[in-house]
Amino acid sequence: MTKDVLIRIVGLQSLGEADGQEPIELVIGGEYYYQNGSHYLRYEEMVEGFNEKTINYIKISPKGVEVRKKGLINVHMVFEKEKKNVTYYATPFGNIEMGISAARVHLQEGIDHLNAKVDYALEMNGEYVADCFLTIEAQSKDAGHFEI
């Protein structure tokens, strides 16, 4: 895969109601590199109403997925199969304690693409909130558009 990539992130929190839930989707340009058996993605994002950007780092390996945000929003989320990880999600409005318990982590690697899927339970401030899924895809920019 080339250094310049398109990254597609899709996430959904399921609160037990099947109807009316739309996944959140982001498609953005970023950078990719591979080092010591792990895939790394980096991209920048802006939050509406703020001038400071957030730099996002995603590490994908056979052990699991890590998402780091640095800047306006700060967090280090770790998704490891059958393991609960606790972190603090720091926003301009305050901190939230998050518990992440991944039930499934799946990685698919190709020559010019990467696909990681995570199913997990989310807790906030010690209370169960939702069952969630997260899909992270990356492909070389010159490969065209993602197929939905």
Backbone torsions as a table, in degrees:
resi	resn	phi	psi	omega
1	MET	NA	146.8	-179.2
2	THR	-78.8	166.8	178.0
3	LYS	-65.8	-41.2	179.6
4	ASP	-85.5	119.2	-175.1
5	VAL	-131.5	161.9	165.6
6	LEU	-99.9	135.1	-179.2
7	ILE	-117.4	131.9	176.9
8	ARG	-122.1	124.4	179.5
9	ILE	-122.3	127.0	178.6
10	VAL	-126.1	131.3	179.3
11	GLY	-138.7	150.6	178.6
12	LEU	-147.8	135.8	172.3
13	GLN	-106.7	121.7	-179.7
14	SER	-102.6	115.5	-179.3
15	LEU	-96.3	20.7	178.5
16	GLY	92.6	-5.0	178.1
17	GLU	-105.3	123.3	-175.9
18	ALA	-76.2	-33.3	-174.6
19	ASP	-89.2	150.5	171.5
20	GLY	81.1	5.8	-179.5
21	GLN	-102.0	123.5	178.3
22	GLU	-112.5	132.3	175.6
23	PRO	-67.1	152.5	173.8
24	ILE	-91.7	132.4	-176.7
25	GLU	-130.5	138.3	177.1
26	LEU	-131.5	129.7	171.7
27	VAL	-122.9	123.9	-172.7
28	ILE	-150.4	151.7	174.9
29	GLY	-77.5	146.0	179.8
30	GLY	-159.7	-165.1	-178.8
31	GLU	-121.2	150.3	-179.2
32	TYR	-131.3	142.1	166.1
33	TYR	-152.8	160.8	-177.1
34	TYR	-123.4	128.1	-177.9
35	GLN	-151.2	133.6	175.3
36	ASN	50.3	43.1	176.1
37	GLY	80.1	7.5	-179.8
38	SER	-124.1	147.4	175.3
39	HIS	-96.7	138.4	179.7
40	TYR	-125.4	135.3	175.2
41	LEU	-123.5	145.9	177.7
42	ARG	-140.3	133.8	174.6
43	TYR	-152.9	160.3	-179.8
44	GLU	-112.2	147.0	176.1
45	GLU	-142.1	152.3	177.0
46	MET	-109.9	147.1	175.4
47	VAL	-104.7	130.2	-177.9
48	GLU	-55.4	132.4	178.6
49	GLY	91.3	-2.0	-179.9
50	PHE	-128.5	150.0	179.1
51	ASN	-92.1	-22.7	-177.7
52	GLU	-80.0	136.0	178.6
53	LYS	-92.8	163.4	175.5
54	THR	-114.8	129.4	177.1
55	ILE	-95.4	128.3	-178.1
56	ASN	-109.8	133.0	176.8
57	TYR	-124.1	131.1	177.5
58	ILE	-124.8	128.0	176.4
59	LYS	-113.3	126.0	-179.6
60	ILE	-123.0	124.5	179.8
61	SER	-145.1	171.7	176.5
62	PRO	-60.0	-21.8	178.8
63	LYS	-76.0	-27.0	-177.7
64	GLY	155.8	-162.2	-177.4
65	VAL	-126.2	137.0	174.2
66	GLU	-123.3	135.2	177.0
67	VAL	-122.1	123.3	176.5
68	ARG	-118.9	136.0	173.8
69	LYS	-122.4	133.1	179.7
70	LYS	-134.4	131.9	-180.0
71	GLY	134.4	-127.7	178.4
72	LEU	-59.8	-40.3	176.6
73	ILE	-113.6	136.1	-180.0
74	ASN	-128.8	127.9	177.2
75	VAL	-164.5	154.4	172.3
76	HIS	-132.8	99.2	-178.4
77	MET	-98.3	133.1	179.7
78	VAL	-120.4	125.9	179.5
79	PHE	-114.4	103.9	178.1
80	GLU	-124.4	133.9	-176.4
81	LYS	-56.6	130.9	175.5
82	GLU	58.1	33.4	177.3
83	LYS	-138.9	136.9	177.8
84	LYS	-95.9	131.3	177.0
85	ASN	-122.4	137.7	-179.8
86	VAL	-112.3	138.2	-179.7
87	THR	-145.9	172.0	175.7
88	TYR	-117.7	128.2	179.3
89	TYR	-96.9	107.9	-175.5
90	ALA	-98.0	119.9	179.7
91	THR	-122.5	169.5	176.1
92	PRO	-62.8	-15.6	-177.4
93	PHE	-99.5	-2.5	179.4
94	GLY	134.4	178.3	-178.4
95	ASN	-102.3	145.9	176.7
96	ILE	-127.2	129.6	173.9
97	GLU	-80.7	129.7	-179.5
98	MET	-121.6	134.9	171.5
99	GLY	-110.6	129.9	-177.4
100	ILE	-123.1	118.4	178.1
101	SER	-119.2	102.9	-177.0
102	ALA	-82.2	126.4	177.0
103	ALA	-91.1	-31.2	-177.7
104	ARG	-146.1	134.7	173.0
105	VAL	-132.2	121.2	-176.6
106	HIS	-126.8	133.9	-179.8
107	LEU	-124.0	131.7	175.1
108	GLN	-126.7	122.9	-176.8
109	GLU	-114.0	141.3	175.2
110	GLY	-136.7	178.5	-178.1
111	ILE	-64.6	-43.5	-177.5
112	ASP	-123.7	21.1	177.3
113	HIS	-152.7	163.7	-179.2
114	LEU	-146.5	139.4	-179.3
115	ASN	-141.6	123.5	176.8
116	ALA	-125.0	136.5	178.3
117	LYS	-128.7	136.5	-179.1
118	VAL	-132.9	130.3	169.9
119	ASP	-108.8	129.5	-176.1
120	TYR	-151.3	158.3	173.0
121	ALA	-98.3	138.3	-177.6
122	LEU	-112.9	130.9	172.0
123	GLU	-116.2	145.7	172.9
124	MET	-128.7	127.1	-178.2
125	ASN	51.0	41.3	174.7
126	GLY	83.2	0.1	-178.3
127	GLU	-114.0	135.0	176.1
128	TYR	-59.9	134.9	180.0
129	VAL	-114.3	-50.0	-172.9
130	ALA	-167.5	159.4	165.5
131	ASP	-90.6	136.5	-172.3
132	CYS	-133.0	162.2	167.4
133	PHE	-135.2	152.4	179.8
134	LEU	-137.4	128.5	175.1
135	THR	-120.6	130.0	177.8
136	ILE	-123.7	120.9	178.0
137	GLU	-122.8	146.1	174.7
138	ALA	-140.7	143.3	175.9
139	GLN	-148.3	156.7	177.1
140	SER	-57.9	139.3	-178.3
141	LYS	-56.9	-35.0	-177.7
142	ASP	-79.4	1.4	-179.9
143	ALA	-81.5	-8.3	179.2
144	GLY	103.2	-151.7	-176.1
145	HIS	-99.2	156.3	175.6
146	PHE	-68.9	143.2	173.8
147	GLU	-90.4	126.9	-176.0
148	ILE	-99.3	NA	NA
